[in-house]
């Protein structure tokens, strides 16, 4: 019984870690899909002002995930939720720093 519980808890913990996303993979995905091109049209410059402006829409990690999913759908990236998690991880690491 104890070993079943151990394996179940280990699986849950590993699934949570896997869902956290990898910032390095996310950075590559953002570059591959030229996300900055759209952001540059919206805010000018290199597009990063979209993340750093004072009136930004994204105010939590959950909202960041929703925004990444929205953008992914708009430009038809074909990303799966786990792919979006990589992008969220990179954006959070680079710009937002949500817990």
JOKA-V50435 format. One record per residue. RES is the residue in one small letter. SS is DSSP state (A for helix, B for strand, O for the rest). OMEGA is omega in whole degrees, -180 to 180 (999 if undefined). Layout:
# JOKA-V50435
RES/SS/OMEGA + RES/SS/OMEGA
This chain:
# JOKA-V50435
x/O/-178 + x/A/-180 + x/A/177 + x/A/179 + x/A/179 + x/A/-179 + x/A/178 + x/A/179 + x/A/177 + x/A/178 + x/A/179 + x/A/179 + x/A/179 + x/A/178 + x/A/178 + x/A/178 + x/A/-180 + x/A/-178 + x/A/-177 + x/O/179 + x/O/-179 + x/O/-178 + x/A/-179 + x/A/177 + x/A/179 + x/A/179 + x/A/179 + x/A/-179 + x/A/179 + x/A/179 + x/A/-179 + x/A/-178 + x/O/175 + x/O/180 + x/A/-178 + x/A/-179 + x/A/179 + x/A/-179 + x/A/177 + x/A/177 + x/A/-177 + x/A/-173 + x/A/-180 + x/O/-180 + x/O/180 + x/O/178 + x/O/-177 + x/O/178 + x/A/177 + x/A/-179 + x/A/-170 + x/A/-177 + x/O/-176 + x/O/-179 + x/O/-177 + x/O/-179 + x/O/-175 + x/O/-178 + x/O/178 + x/O/179 + x/A/178 + x/A/179 + x/A/176 + x/A/178 + x/A/179 + x/A/-180 + x/A/177 + x/A/178 + x/A/178 + x/A/-179 + x/A/179 + x/A/178 + x/A/-177 + x/A/-178 + x/O/174 + x/O/-180 + x/O/-175 + x/O/-179 + x/O/171 + x/O/179 + x/A/179 + x/A/175 + x/A/179 + x/A/178 + x/A/177 + x/A/180 + x/A/177 + x/A/-180 + x/A/180 + x/A/-180 + x/A/179 + x/A/179 + x/A/-174 + x/A/-171 + x/A/-166 + x/A/180 + x/O/174 + x/O/177 + x/O/999
